[in-house]
Amino acid sequence: GATASTAHAQLFRQLVRLAFERDAFPALLDQLKDAGLIATWSVEHLISECVSNGSETQLKVVKALAIAQQVGLSARAHAALIQGSKTASAVLAAVKEAASQGKGGEKEVILAAAIAASEHHAAAPLAEAVEGLLQDAQGPHAPEVAAAVLRLALPGGPLEGGALRLFEGPLQGAELSSDALVELLVANAAIKEGNYDVLNKVVAAADSSRQVALIKGLASERRLADCSAVFKACSQKTAYIYNALLDACIFCRDMTAAEKIMRLALDDKMADTVTYNTMIKAQLQSGSIRQARRLVDKMREGGLEPNVVTFNELIDAAIRCSPGDVWGLVDEMKACGLKPNHVTCSILLKGISRSSRAGDVERALAVVESKEEPIDEVLLSSVCEACVRSGRMDLLQKQLQCQRGHGAVQIKGAHTFGSIIRAYGCLGDTAQVWDTWRDMKKRLILPTAVTLGCMVEALASNGDPEAGYELIREQMGDAQMRPLVNAVIYCSVLKGFSHKRRFDRVWFVYKEMKSEKLQFSIVTYNTLIDACSRSHDMDRIPALLAEMTSESIEPNIITYSTVIKGYCQENSVDKALKLLEDMKKNKQLCPDEVTYNTLLDGCARYGMWEKGMSLLEEMQSAGVHPSNFTLSVLVKLANRSRRPLEAFKLCEDLCAKYHIHLNVHVYNNLMHACTSHGDLSKAFNVLENMLKDKVRPDARTYLVLLRGAVGAKSAEDAAGLFRGGVG
């Protein structure tokens, strides 16, 4: 018959596919011809299958058969012929044939032609032919047809710049809701041409999510005025729309405009919690914490309560700018009946550092443990990293013990495995380091470069750089893993060998890195220069510096400080001081505390009092503040220069000037200065002051005093110290 039911059509398609699979297509054509089944509907399926199989020979046979049987082609058949054409000229011929058969205005033909024109975008005649097909269509075009044609007007397309002409002409009345990119294209064109009638049509026809997408798209290009134009074109301005424009103002860093939109939202009673949170975040990012708090008060006055997002933003800002307010905010959050979530925990953990108070670390972990939802692997990773940063190995040990129990978090990510490997490495537990690595491999989880780096670092930093090196070589032998190995990972091994004074291995690995053509960084060269300093092999440094120059790597402050340390250690303080002068000539580099402390330590090593005092004065004049480390070095300098009283005067003056509270290392050096010059009673006075300042003595404290007591032949003092030291 002329048509076929859906069921019959599906069966026929399956029959044609089976014929192709079994090389029986010619036989099928003969049977169809004999049965009188060469009809428009059957030819449509035959052509479609020929195109799908890329069989040009059989396609020609089908077309010839249709002509011989005087069977016209359907729009879908013409569309298939267009899709199957390989070149722009062939597509154009197929389009013209469809038009000549009265099928040019059909949806399927236009859609196929537009898609083909986008693939052959350099063929202008083809694009023009597509535009011509639009004129033959009856009624408004389907959204997918409009989208396909308008995509030809995208930048670089064959109809570039013609979006507005197409939309107002042959595509008039078409919906654009099926394609956000095309919607933005037409809106953009309307804005540029100042055609606000078209803009209003496009925006009005879009739902709120599309309107928001338009505003966000324009905001990403920092076109705030155009965002406002879209906002004005929205007939129904919901809170969702207001918030989108508010976001755009903040993204474009126009707080004046943001405050104006905020007032407008309040006047129109469209401000919701998201509106306030957006403004609060913006105020916090600009450092206006007081203004952010005022907004929280206004939110409450307006009958809205801050939510978890509000408090997370406030806590995050407090960690950056006002750490003392963090726990008050957490308590306020709980008082509002809100429970900290994963984000709250991540923010609190991110704020943990080496200088964090012990109580802060413990409270952050208590918040994590109080959560109702189970901890996930991302949070576990954050917990481990926070404990490592703060140096709280006791808390880290506890967390890892929980991970080995029944409530262990299921780990699926290489990043988390890396964090746990690093954690065990910091605890010095290489057995667990290896167990974690093997567990990851057993689960067929591929490590990242970071995971591998954590593993090598854990081995090298725990006295086994050779194992780290062997692991690197193992990965280098695996085609899948080899790309992960980089100079940073090798650097851990270099440091490990250097610290173990295996300098022969340092230079062996260095040569291997060169042969593997790894990309060195300033860190690599600083590690090698540090090895030179440690091994008193300063003659290698000029060649390394020359190599850095050839790689366009500039020495940094660490490079200079490391070379200075090497000169000081080999009693070449004059060379170190000359390098300091060279360093000061470089406007890109300013000597820092480490640089001056290294030079002061060199002066202390060789009792160079006058030079040390000159450096201290220069250090302060340069705006570099001394620290406890500086004081410990200065006390050593005074001691070795046989000026013990000057040690006390320096500490008194610098502590008063820079508000330094002496630590155990400075106190120990002061006591050593006293005992070295036979003044045991003054050393005990130092100990008394140390205890008054609530500085806990360490093993060296007792050792210094014990040696002083023995040297002074004071058995009673020695016995008392021994009793005090052992509790």
Disulfide bonds with the S-S distance in Angstrom:
none
